[in-house]
């Protein structure tokens, strides 16, 4: 396939800490020294040709992969 599923990473600095629920849906990570959180509700396919250079990867971080998967599972849950 020529697309990748992309989930936005939002800088925490854009929001007051109290505005970001600390729940399974918004796991946080540090990317290039900046705190970011996952926004699973904006998951979307993007053509590979539109993606820029890789900035960072959490692919080898099992804890990160588990937390992202849990956030996506919660977002897709019918409950």
C-alpha positions as CSV (number, residue, x, y, z in Angstrom):
1,X,0.0,0.0,0.0
2,X,1.1,3.5,-0.7
3,X,-0.4,5.0,2.5
4,X,0.5,5.0,6.2
5,X,-1.8,5.5,9.1
6,X,-0.7,8.7,10.9
7,X,-1.7,9.8,14.4
8,X,-0.8,13.4,15.3
9,X,1.5,14.2,18.1
10,X,0.5,17.4,19.7
11,X,3.0,19.6,21.7
12,X,1.9,19.7,25.4
13,X,3.0,23.4,25.4
14,X,0.0,24.2,23.3
15,X,-2.3,23.4,26.2
16,X,-2.5,24.1,29.9
17,X,-1.6,20.9,31.7
18,X,-5.1,20.8,33.2
19,X,-6.7,20.8,29.7
20,X,-5.1,17.5,28.7
21,X,-6.7,14.6,30.4
22,X,-4.1,12.2,31.8
23,X,-5.9,9.1,30.6
24,X,-5.2,6.2,28.3
25,X,-6.4,8.1,25.3
26,X,-3.6,10.7,25.5
27,X,-0.2,9.0,26.2
28,X,2.7,11.4,26.3
29,X,6.2,11.1,24.9
30,X,9.3,13.1,24.6
31,X,10.3,13.8,21.0
32,X,13.4,15.9,20.3
33,X,13.3,17.2,23.8
34,X,9.6,18.3,23.6
35,X,6.7,16.8,25.5
36,X,4.0,15.6,23.1
37,X,0.8,13.7,23.4
38,X,-1.1,11.4,21.0
39,X,-4.4,12.5,19.5
40,X,-6.0,9.2,18.4
41,X,-9.2,10.9,17.2
42,X,-7.3,12.4,14.2
43,X,-5.8,9.1,13.0
44,X,-5.8,9.3,9.2
45,X,-4.2,7.6,6.2
46,X,-1.5,9.7,4.5
47,X,0.1,8.9,1.1
48,X,3.8,8.1,1.7
49,X,4.7,10.7,-0.9
50,X,3.3,13.4,1.4
51,X,5.3,12.4,4.4
52,X,8.5,14.2,5.1
53,X,11.7,12.9,6.6
54,X,11.4,10.8,9.8
55,X,12.0,12.9,12.9
56,X,11.8,10.1,15.4
57,X,10.5,6.6,15.8
58,X,8.9,4.9,18.7
59,X,8.9,1.6,16.8
60,X,11.5,-0.1,19.0
61,X,10.0,1.3,22.3
62,X,7.7,-1.5,23.5
63,X,6.2,0.6,26.3
64,X,5.4,3.4,23.8
65,X,3.9,0.9,21.3
66,X,1.8,-0.6,24.0
67,X,0.5,2.8,25.2
68,X,-0.3,3.9,21.6
69,X,-2.1,0.7,20.9
70,X,-4.1,1.0,24.1
71,X,-5.1,4.6,23.2
72,X,-6.2,3.5,19.7
73,X,-8.1,0.6,21.2
74,X,-9.9,2.9,23.6
75,X,-10.7,5.4,20.8
76,X,-12.2,2.6,18.6
77,X,-14.1,0.9,21.5
78,X,-17.9,1.0,21.2
79,X,-18.2,1.7,24.9
